[in-house]
């Protein structure tokens, strides 16, 4: 047991003089943490109070209440029957009690532990146990006792009236105040103002007339009501009955005279069996979940927050020089009751509006929001008007105006929040757009690493997935379609870039096949040149040279370009056979001066064209150089003098020279085109590297709330760095200026597109103002 008694109301003197009047003191500092805790404040309350004459065992009884409460609602151990009542030798602890003639409890105490229970229908209840000062003792004034008894009855849902031996007229007179209050309240509302009055007759001695327990108590109560004479008693009984929803009586046996011993500590083994049986029967009738009574005022069930408000209000009423009039108590009850109804009505309005203006709700048209406001206000005022309002008609108008004024004030805030959602929605979609484009580019780069043949199909699948990723999420249709169009434009542009990169991969694959083709031919020529230059030697060397040339050619990646590979392979075989025939014819011809000159001019041409090839010229430029060098070689060959009889031989060698030069050019042209494709591929790659570096720089340096000028400043610096990075890395080695400039232009376009996205975002944030900034901050940390 971790709890302790906490004073709710204490009685103290106004000053230190002998004739100082006693006043009440509300212990708010200790009550607030109990009633306003997160676990308790929003629960309905069931308040069980024990009141009655002093030294009649109220605190003693409440300690058994505590044993039941901890077993049932804290440890959940009531399945083992009656074990909750404790062990035979277990001392009784909780509220302070002792035998004797001096009072133990002063004022009103509550137990610091509030017991919690959740019903299957979803209702949650907090159970509060309350102990009151013994009434009408020698140390308290009549006013003090009346105040304490009245206060506890007003705030309890069950008032257990602890009475010795039998119900006497004096006992009923203690309830006189409530009967007067009850008349006023019932006249105003038609309802009994109080809930349950439980008479608990202690030390009942006439069990042969009325048996112990609830049945005997009911018989005793019925007999008292039927035999209520004289007229004064009859009126008193009727007033009490009309003031409470339910009145019960329970006859409790004597616990045994051991309780009068000064060293008695409450052990069960010293208490009479009849009394223990009565405890096991009576306590669950009050405290079991199915028997709990929620505290109500005017038919409204109170939560802990409202309950504490009533405690504060009643304290003001009872803490006066004179005992308060019933009309005063009723007025205070009416004021607070009506305010609670009004506040609940305002909460209904706010709850309805929150459905549409909460952060995750979509933007709606202002006209529609005002319509929703009217419907929510009507639901709120209907709730207020449909509840019985205590007091005069003026109360109705007073709180009705409060509800309307509160709703009007809230509407202006809701409208402003709703407007801010437009800009926030666009920012959300822009953020999603950027994520989609980034995701598309990353997946596209992964696909580029895979199969050439499957690229088109795979990239279309990714494109479809990205469009599905960009879904409408609580935003207006107009903004969604606007950003969706921007997304499609960005995706198509990225798709063009990816297709261009794949085209370059395709061309590179074809180029590598072509390079292997010319390299294989060159290897064949080298092997054949090293052989004996006779027909027999050539024919002997040819099979091995052909096999090695084909082996070299076939050692090239061909996945995705199988058709191109097969075409070049067939062509290579034909060329090798043709070359063999050509070499054989060469051997058959005589070694003339023409051929010597041919070799000389061929070598000169190859030297010149190789020098130009190393400059990585465009194909057209290399072709121009070829024509120029070819023309020079043929011109020099044409300058050879020969006899008229050598004309045919001269022309054959001349044509052979041209063919050899063209063949050499084909080799260097193929190699040059391969280098150009590789260079273009490098330009595309370096462009992407520079673009990524630029994107990372912007993402790292530009904040969500930076101004457009700040964004532009960062953009200019990052743009210079990106262009410099691209130019430096591309120029590192042979380069083609046209290709370099082409991809430099593409890079500039990409950088501008990225910048426009950040510029657009900065403009939106600037337009949205403080509200959008706050909402955006919440979005970023969600």
C-alpha positions, 0 to 999 in steps of 0.5 A: 500500500503506497498511498496515504491520507491527504487532507482535502478540507481542514478546519483552522482558526481565523487568528490566534485569539481566544474567540477566533472563529473557525474557518475552512481551508482547501488544500489545493497544493496536494489535491491538484497533482491527484485530480489533474494527473494525466491518468486521472483528469479525463476520467469520470469519478466515483466518489465514496464518502463515509460520514457520521458521528465521531468515534464510530469506526468510519476510518476503521471501515475505510481501511477495509475498503482500501484492502478491497480496492488494492486487491481489485483495481491495483493487483487484480487478485480477486479470483481467489475468493475472499483473500482480499480481506487480508491475513488473520495476523495482518495489522490494519493500515490506511486511514488513521484510526484508534479506539478511545473517545478522542476523534482521529479524523479532522476535516475531510480526507481523501486517499492519495491513490485514485483507483482506476477501472476501464469498462468494456464499453470504453468508459474510464472511471477514477474511484475516490475514497473520502473520510470525514471528520466525526460530526458533533464532537466536543471539539467542533462547533455545530457550524463546523460539523454541518459544513463538513457533513454538507460538503462531503454529501454535495461532492460524493456519489455515494454518501455512507451515513455511519450511524450507531445502533439505529436511525434516530431523528437526530440523524435525519436532522443532519440531512435537513440542509439537503432536503431544503436544497433538494426542494429547490433543485427538484423544482428547477429540474424535476430531478433528485439532486443527490445520488445514493444515501447508504445508511450503515447501522453499526453494532446492530443488536436486534438481529432476531427482529431484523437480520444483519445485512442489506435485507434486514436493513431494507426491512428496517428502513421500510418500517421507519418510513411507514411508521413516520409519526408525528407529522414533523418526522413524516415530512422529514422522511419524505424530504430525504427520500425525494432528495436522493435517487437511491436510499439503502440501509445495511445492518452491521454486527459488532466487531467485538469488544477487543476493538476497545483495547488500546493495543488493538491493531485491527488483526482479523483474528481478534474480530468477530466472525459475523463482522468479517462476513458482513465486511465481505458482503457489504464492501463489494456492494459498494465498490465492485465495478458493477456497483460503482456510481459515477458522480452526477450533477443535474444528470451530467456525469463529472470527470475529475477536472470538473469534479475539482472545479465543484470542490473549489466552488463549494469551498467558497460557498461553505467557507463563510461566517454563517452556514450557507443558505440552500439557495446560495448552494444551488446558485453556485451549483447552477453556475458551474453546471451550466459552465461545464455544459457550455464548455462541453458544447464548445468542445463539440464545436472544436472537435468537429472543426478539428476534423477539417483543420488538423495538420493532416487534413486537406485544404478545403474551399473557404466557402465549404469551411464556413458551411462546416462551421455553421453545422458544427456550431449548430451541433454545439448549440443543440447540445447546450439547449438539449441539456437541462440548465439549472437556474434562471433563463438568464443563465441560458442566454449568458452561456449561449452567447459565450459558445457563439463568440468562442466559435466565431473567434475560432473560425478566423483562426481556422480560416487562416490555418486552412489558407496556409495549407495551400502553400504547405500542400504545394511544398509537400508535393514539390518535396515529393516531386524531388524525391520521385525524380531522384528515385527515378534517376537512381534506379535508371543508373542501376538499370544502365549497369544491366542488360542493353536489351532490357533497358527500354522495358525496365525503364518503363516499369520504373517510370510507371512505379514512380508515377504511382509513387506520386499520389494525391495526399490530402491536397487540393486537386489543382495543386496536385495536377500542377506539380504532377505536370512538372513531375512528368516534364522532369521525368521525361527529361531524365528519361531522355538523358538515360536513353542517350546514355544507353544509346552511347552504351550501345554505340560503345558496344558496337564500337568495341566489336568494330575495334576488335574486328580491325585489331583482329585483321591487323593481327592476321596481317602481322602473322602473315607478314612474319611468315615466308613470303611464298604461296606455300608459306602463306597457305601454311601460316593462314589457318593458325593466323586466322584462328588467332585473329578470330579468337582475338575478335571473339574476346569481346562483350556481345550481350545485347548486340549479338546480331552486330557481332555475328555480322562482323564475325562473318565479315572478318572471315571473308576479309581474312580469306580475301587477304590471303588471296591478295597476299598470294597475288602479291607474291606472284607479282614482281617486286618493282620500284612501284611497290617500293614507292607504294610502301614508302608512301603508305608508311608516310600516309600512316604516320600523318593520319596517326598524328591526326588520329591522336588529336581526337578529331571529329569523324568529318575532320579526320575524313578531311585529313585522310582525303588530304594525305591520300591526295598527297600520296597519290600525287607523289606516286603519279610523279613516278616516271615509267616506260610506256609498257609499265602503264598497266603495272603502274595502275595496278600498284596505284590502285593498290596504294589507294586501297591500302591507304583506304584500308589504313584509314578504315582502321584509324577511323574505327579507332577514332570513332571508338575514342569519340564514343568513349570521350562522349561517354566520359563527358556524359558521366562527368556531367552527371558527377558535376550535376550530383555535386551541384545538387548535393551542394544546394541540398546541404547549403540551402535551408527551407527558409532561405530567401530567394536572393540567398538561394540565387547566391548559393546557386551561382557559387555552386554552378561555377564549381560544377562547370569548373569541375566538369571542364577540368575533368573532361579536358584531362587527356585528348578531347573533342571540343564540340562534344565537350561543349555539347555536354557542357550546355546540357549540364547548364540546363540541368543546373538551371532546372535544379535551381528553379526547384529551390527558387520555387520553394523559396517563393512559396515559403516567402508567400506562406508566411509564419504559419506555413513556416511553422507547419513546414517545421512540423512536416520536416520533423514528422 
